Amino acid sequence: MLKYFTVVLIGLALMLVATPASAQEGGDDAAAAASGSILFGSSLGVGLVMVGAGLGIARIGGSAVESMARQPEAAGSIQTAMLISAALIEGATFFALIVIGFILNGA
């Protein structure tokens, strides 16, 4: 549990550091506030997507290695299933990042 809390805390810290780098100067205060909230929301979304994908792929890898250690004769099929699952997780991650990018460009 402490490991997950540490990962979430580091992710939040990275998002807070990245948000000021995207800040704009000048312009209307209301537009800047709306843009800032959209940037914060999209930064939060990117962080959650990446943390979720990392945890998912780590769990798949760990479970696959444990399964291969228990049944070495099934290592080939386990490895194939692991790679397909990891590819599907990465595909969903890239899709989410593209959607967040479109939201960011539309703002």
PLY file of the C-alpha trace (Angstrom):
ply
format ascii 1.0
element vertex 107
property float x
property float y
property float z
element edge 106
property int vertex1
property int vertex2
end_header
0.00 0.00 0.00
2.86 2.33 0.79
4.33 1.67 -2.65
1.13 2.80 -4.40
0.88 5.86 -2.18
4.47 6.76 -3.06
3.78 6.36 -6.79
0.68 8.57 -6.56
2.54 11.18 -4.52
5.40 11.31 -7.03
2.91 11.55 -9.90
1.12 14.47 -8.25
4.43 16.22 -7.60
5.43 15.83 -11.25
2.10 17.22 -12.41
2.42 20.24 -10.15
5.90 20.92 -11.51
4.76 20.55 -15.13
1.71 22.84 -14.85
3.60 26.14 -14.31
5.74 25.36 -17.37
2.57 25.53 -19.48
1.41 28.87 -18.05
0.67 31.81 -20.31
1.37 35.45 -19.65
-1.03 38.30 -20.31
-4.55 38.10 -21.70
-7.92 37.97 -20.04
-7.96 36.63 -16.47
-11.10 34.54 -17.05
-9.63 32.97 -20.17
-6.36 32.32 -18.36
-8.21 30.70 -15.45
-10.20 28.47 -17.81
-7.05 27.58 -19.71
-5.26 26.83 -16.46
-8.03 24.52 -15.26
-8.02 22.71 -18.61
-4.24 22.35 -18.41
-4.47 21.06 -14.85
-7.22 18.60 -15.76
-5.35 17.31 -18.77
-2.14 17.02 -16.73
-4.04 15.03 -14.13
-5.49 12.85 -16.88
-2.08 12.18 -18.41
-0.67 11.29 -15.01
-3.50 8.90 -14.20
-3.28 7.23 -17.60
0.46 6.70 -17.33
0.31 5.44 -13.74
-2.51 3.05 -14.61
-0.69 1.72 -17.65
2.53 1.27 -15.72
0.82 -0.59 -12.90
-1.09 -2.78 -15.36
1.97 -3.75 -17.38
3.97 -4.35 -14.18
1.28 -6.67 -12.86
1.11 -8.56 -16.16
4.89 -8.97 -16.25
5.13 -10.11 -12.65
2.31 -12.60 -13.00
3.74 -13.95 -16.25
7.19 -14.50 -14.75
5.64 -16.22 -11.73
3.55 -18.46 -14.01
6.59 -19.35 -16.11
8.51 -20.25 -12.96
5.72 -22.60 -11.88
5.21 -24.19 -15.33
8.29 -23.80 -17.52
6.75 -25.96 -20.26
3.99 -23.36 -20.79
6.41 -20.41 -21.02
5.84 -19.85 -24.74
2.07 -19.47 -24.53
2.31 -17.40 -21.34
4.81 -15.06 -22.98
2.58 -14.66 -26.05
-0.45 -13.85 -23.92
1.63 -11.38 -21.86
2.85 -9.53 -24.95
-0.66 -9.29 -26.42
-2.04 -7.97 -23.11
0.76 -5.43 -22.78
0.19 -4.27 -26.36
-3.53 -3.79 -25.69
-2.77 -1.76 -22.55
-0.31 0.42 -24.48
-2.85 0.92 -27.25
-5.47 2.09 -24.78
-2.86 4.37 -23.18
-1.95 5.97 -26.50
-5.64 6.43 -27.33
-6.22 8.20 -24.01
-3.18 10.43 -24.55
-4.39 11.36 -28.03
-7.84 12.25 -26.69
-6.24 14.41 -23.99
-4.09 16.05 -26.68
-7.19 16.91 -28.71
-8.82 18.40 -25.63
-5.70 20.45 -24.99
-5.50 21.73 -28.59
-9.19 22.56 -28.63
-8.82 24.80 -25.56
0 1
1 2
2 3
3 4
4 5
5 6
6 7
7 8
8 9
9 10
10 11
11 12
12 13
13 14
14 15
15 16
16 17
17 18
18 19
19 20
20 21
21 22
22 23
23 24
24 25
25 26
26 27
27 28
28 29
29 30
30 31
31 32
32 33
33 34
34 35
35 36
36 37
37 38
38 39
39 40
40 41
41 42
42 43
43 44
44 45
45 46
46 47
47 48
48 49
49 50
50 51
51 52
52 53
53 54
54 55
55 56
56 57
57 58
58 59
59 60
60 61
61 62
62 63
63 64
64 65
65 66
66 67
67 68
68 69
69 70
70 71
71 72
72 73
73 74
74 75
75 76
76 77
77 78
78 79
79 80
80 81
81 82
82 83
83 84
84 85
85 86
86 87
87 88
88 89
89 90
90 91
91 92
92 93
93 94
94 95
95 96
96 97
97 98
98 99
99 100
100 101
101 102
102 103
103 104
104 105
105 106
